């Protein structure tokens, strides 16, 4: 089981972070949601408090691990917000076990693991992790999430969330991404969905969010202006209001 933590009272919301992150990256969002919700955060294998846990061989298997963690934590129904890799997991859960979910927020995600407009190829990222070490790579990656780069005042939080990651696990995650495909299954989604991205996202191009909006039945879409891959730290007030309003 993955590391999880729960705070607050109310309807249950689960937050799932992305690559080279941890539940720490959601601290400002968590504090806002605690006004109305019970919030559960999960650390994915290789990161945060789950850094020493093995990485499943596929996004599908990783999603099953998250499902098992949610159920083991005592929840049989929840809403979920997934960021980046976490958005893939949320989407996959909605296809594997739709009865578990009330609503979902797909944030900085895509319909497939292959993202041709990403700032660099997955192969290049693996090469850089091995050459630089994961700590240095994570610091560079966090800067690319922000439209303002490392000059953004919230950059230190994003960098800290990815610190002390497991290098081998990080590489194993990336190696599994190209094989994940959900685009052909989007019409099967029945979970009410809000899709969120920044207009300047260099990791998952906004066109990928627009594609999901078009193809997931009755989905809602919010594209944040002047934001990159980490809208909740760049346009915090607007993000919090839209997400909380959708989840209510």
N, C-alpha and C positions, 0 to 999 in steps of 0.2 A: 504494500500500500504506500502511496505517496504521502509526503508530509502535507497536512492541512491544518488550518486554523479557522475558528468561527468566532464572530463577535456580533453582538446586538440581538435585537428581537424584531419579529415581523416576518413578512414573506421572504423566502430564501433565495438569495442570489449567489451564484458561484462565479468567481473571477479566475480566469486561466491566462497566465502570461505567455509571452512569446520567447523566441530564441535568445539566449544569453540575457535572460531577465530572471526575475523571481517575484514572489508576491509583494516584495518591497516596492516594486515599481507602481503598484496600485495604491500606495498609502494615501495620497490626496483623494482619490476616488472613493476609497473605502470609508474615509472619514465623512464624506458627503452622504454616501448611501446609508450609513449607520443611523441617520436621522429617521429613516423609514423602513429599513430592511435588516434582516439578519444576513451577514456577509461571510461567506466561506472563501478563503483563498487557498490555492493549491500550488506547491512548487513542483515543477516537472522534473523528471529524472535528469541528473547531471547539473542541476542548478539549485541555488538556495539551500534549504534544509534537506533536499533530496539529491544533493550533488553526488553522493556515493552509490546511488541506486542505478542498476543497469538500464540502458535505453532499449526499448522494444525495437524490433527490426523494421517497423512500418508505422505510418501515421494511423492506420486503422488499428493496429495493436496498441499504440500509445493511447488512442481514444478509449479503447476498452479498459486500459489501466485507469484512466481518469473516471470512467463510469464506475468501476469497482471501488475507487476511492470515495466518490460521491455517495454511493450506497453504503459503504462501510462506515461513513461518517454519520449515518442515521437518516439521510434524506431519501425519500422516494419520489419527490417532485421538487423542481427548482427552476428558476431562470438562470441563464448562463451568459456571461460576457467573455469572449475570447479575443485576445489581441494577437494578430500576426499568426504564428504557429498555433496559438491558442484559438484563433478563429477557425483554422482548419479543423481542430479538435471539436469545437462546438458544432460546426457543420456536420462533421462525421457522426457525432453523437445523435444529432437530429435525424440522421438517416438510419443509424443502427438501433437506437432506442428512443423513438419520438415520445413515448409515454413518460419518459423521465422529465421532459422539458415543458415548461409553461411558455416561456418566451426566450429568444436568444438575440444577442447583439454580436454581429460579425464585424469586427473592428480591425481595419488594416489587413484584411484577408484577401482571398482569391478563390476561384472555383477549382483550381488544380494546383499541384505543387510546383509545376514548371512556370516560372515567371520571367518571360523573355526580356522585359524592360527593366529588370532589377539592375541596380547600380553596378553590379558585377556578377559573373556567373558563380554558381555554387562551387564549381571546381576551383575557381580563383580564391574563393573564400576559404576552402579547405587548405589550399596552398599557403595562404597568408596565416592561418591559424598555426600551421606547422612551422612556418618561418619566424613569426613574431612571438608566438606563444599566445595562449588564449586570453590572458589578462590584457595585453596590449591590443589585440584584435578587438576585444569587447569594448575597450575605450574608444577605438576608432569607429566601431559600428554604432555605438550610442550617439556619437556626433552626427552620423548620417541620418539618424531618425528625425532630427530637428531641422526645420528650415533654416534656422540661424546657427546650426552646428554647435560646437562646444561653447559658443558665446551665450547660448540660451541659459538663463538663470536656473532652469530645472535640469540642465545637463548633469550636474553632480549626482542627483538622485538616480537618474537613468544609469549612469556609470556604476554607482554603488550597487544597484540592483543586480548587475551582471558580474560583480566581482567574485573571485574565488570559484568560478565555474570549473567543472571537470573537463579538461582538454579533450581527452579521448571521447567522452560523451558528446561534446559539442560536434566533433567530426562525425560521429555516428548519426546524430540527428540530421545533419546536412545530407549525408549520403542516402537517406531514406526519402528525401523530399520529391525528387523527380518522378517517382513511381506512384505518388498519390494522385488520384483522379476523382473528382466529384462533379465536374461540370455536366456530364451526361445524366446525372441523377438529380439536378436541381429542381426539376419539375415534380419530383416525389416529396419534396420538403413540405411538411404540414405545420411545422412550428412557426408561430408568428415571429417575423425577423425584422430587425433594424440593422441596416448596413451603414457603417461609418468609415470614412477615410478622410485624409487631408488632401487638399488640391495639389500639393507639391510632394506627394509621397514618392520617394525614390526606391523603396523596397517592393511595394505592391502598388503598381500604377493605378490611379483612380478608374481607368477603364475597366479594370477587373472587378471593382466594386459595382460599377454601373452594369456590367454583364450579370452579376449575381442579382441585382435589383430587377433587371428585366426578366430573369428566368426563374426566380423563386416566387411562387404564387403569393400575391398580396404583400410583398416585402416593402418596407419603407427605406428611404435613402437619405443620408445627411452627408454632404461633402463640406468639410470645414475649410473656410478661406484662410490663406496665410498659415498653413500648417503642413507638416510632413507626415512621418509615419507614427507619430506619438502625440496625437491630438489632445489626449487627456492631460498632458503636461504643457501643451502649447496654447490651447484655447480652453482652459480648464473650466471656467464658469459656464460657457456655452455647452461644452461637452457634458458636464454634470447635469445641467438642466434637461437636455434632450434625452439622455440615457435614463435618468430617473423618471422623467415623464413617461417614457415608453414602458418602463418596467412596472409602473404602478397599475 
